[in-house]
């Protein structure tokens, strides 16, 4: 018996419903529910949500719905900050469009990203695609070459807009937008909306529908979060030891820089582990091959920069290991661990930390992330006392007269601290006067002792 799709009430084309049924998508997510009707009706929208909210289908479904198959021209441009994310969006689009093959006229789409043969890309654009997915740099390059004619399009998607801003791609998106139709409909999706993004939004968006979907909790419910103190140990040896101890189905190890990714990957290779690496410094072909091997389950460990933390859906991630916590923006912690525990699965996230990281840890705890402190001693996991509990921990003090219960101890390393007495403003003068008085008394006593000693002798 076929399950009835709740997507039908959006009055989507039959082949779109068929594609959703094939993927067993019957119930729209919150962001899809709130944005699909607005996009179909032509409104500008800002979709603010964390990874895993279903935002990709929130813009793909109405875009496919609105394509006029009788016009062989560009009708929608979808931009993403990385080749990997663009390729992932394109793969999701193809899952829908394959069901349009049975229609009278199929919808055409092209993936346009850097790292591919430029002349070959120009050649493929002799027939203009109806939907373009790609990275801003290569799309604008094709526009400049007059190989891609975006002036016919009146719909632009900016995915992961805050990352676009961080990576310096907003200027190229701006150049693309300026070449598009006058009645431009813009769809912006982002985990956060930084202040620096506002001028761009105001330039192109007309009274946008802003939908913010806050997750019930910061990270997935089935992720267990662990903290492992470095304790002045060699972190490269420690991360290798952790990786071996976990022996996961598939783990991603995150580091903050390309250089650190290479150091960790090299250390793991020397230890004989099945490891690959991915960061922005690799050649595009190498990055593609790595992702193919990862998706084919040929790799057990992937050492990555934050390039892999946003939007990229890697299936079967059982463990996330943070070689270090994110340096500046703690939202990246959420993005990193979000690679695991997807689609109802469980996951483990372990972060190696140093003393300087404790303020960041406290901020993550303020976001309701619950950590368990652990250590790896003699090849075995040992649970440690949670340092954060010292601020609110209650202990029992045993006194000579009996037991006093429920005395609070605040960050004293477990020792009770006497409550300081209240003092008046002039206490320093009085204390100095008492000290001088005591010193005079001592001098008099010493003189008497010397005099008595002489008499006895």
Phi, psi and omega in degrees: 000126181285135179280135181286134182271132176285351177287343184297333182289349174279357180058046177281158179301147183306322182291333177292316177298320179298318179295319179293320178298320179299324179270003179064038172260105182248337185238122179296146172284173183300315183290327176292317180301320187271339186251330184304312179298322181295319181291318179299325181279359173095011182278148168291142179222151170239116179254113183250113182200162177279169178300147178088009183271352182090021185292332181299312177291335179299330176256331181293318184298309179292331178295311180299320179301323188270354181293132176267106186292345181279347181253115179272072181209163180292126181240343179209137177238126181244119182250145178221151187287336181233156178298321182297317180291321177298317180295324179292317178298317180297321178296320177294322178296318181297327178297331178276313187292337181298336179276352177273356181297333181276353179286168181301319176223126183281156177271134181258144179216150179226142173263123183235102181225161176290170179083005177244165181297119187294314182294323178295321178297317178300319180297322181289345183265014176297325170257122184287129177286153178280331176233131177246131174237133179179188178267147185303320184299309182288324177299313181293327177300316179291328176294315179299325179283355184062021176276329180245125185253092184273354182296341179279347184269141177238019181223122181232129175253131174244101182268146182051055187299323180294324176290324174304316180296313181299324184270001176078023183263353183299325179299320180289323175298319178301317180295322178295313182300323183291342179266357185268179184301155183295319180273057186287128172260122183247135177242116183246129179235134186196149176287324178226158177241088181296155180301323182293345179276342187302316180302320178296316181296317181294330182294321188247342188258139182246105178046059186291151172279116183257114180244119177248121180251108179270129178294154179303327173217166188297316180238169182303145186297327188265021174262130172263126184257128181235148176239130181239115181290135179290323177052044176062018177276165174291111187293329179295316177294324182293317182293326176294318179298317179297314181300316180294319181296317179292318184044060190282168169295310175203128181233145170250128177253120183260138171228163189276336184231162178300320182296318180290325175301314180296319180299314181294314181298318179297318180297321180288324176297316179298333179276002176083020182271153179277093191229145171232168179228155175213128174201171186294346181275353181279153175295145182307319180296320179296315179300318179298317181295320177300313181294325177296316180295321179297313181292337177271007179060035177268355185237139178263327181231133174240118176267126191220152166275182182290359173307323184270000188272341186250117169080331185288126183260100177257120185281148172080022178281111182267332185224139170243127177240119176267108176301331173203157178287154178306142190284312187249310187251112183288350173301332180295333175299315180298316180296319181298305184292340178292351175288340180254171177055043178265154178054041174084358179282166177261165181202166178235134176235117179242133180240128173277128185230160175240172183303323182295344182274352188299322175299321178294320179298319180296321179295322178292323176295325178295338177272014177073021173273124184260119182257149168245127179277129180224166172219160179248104184240123181053039177077011181233145177284133177233129179277134181256165174294137178286113183301326183296335183287343181299332182288336184233002185293145175248142181229174179247121180262127177263123182247166180302336183263000180142206185245131176248118186263153170075031176274124183287142176238121184248098173054047181245012180071022176097357181260138178288140182246129181295141180286125182295143179284150177286141182234152177275159183303331185269016187295329182295317179297314182296320180296320179294320179296319179294324179294316179297321179297318180294321180296320177297318179298319180295320180296318178298318180296319180296321178297318180297319180296318179296317180296318179296322180296320179295320181295321181291329180278000000 
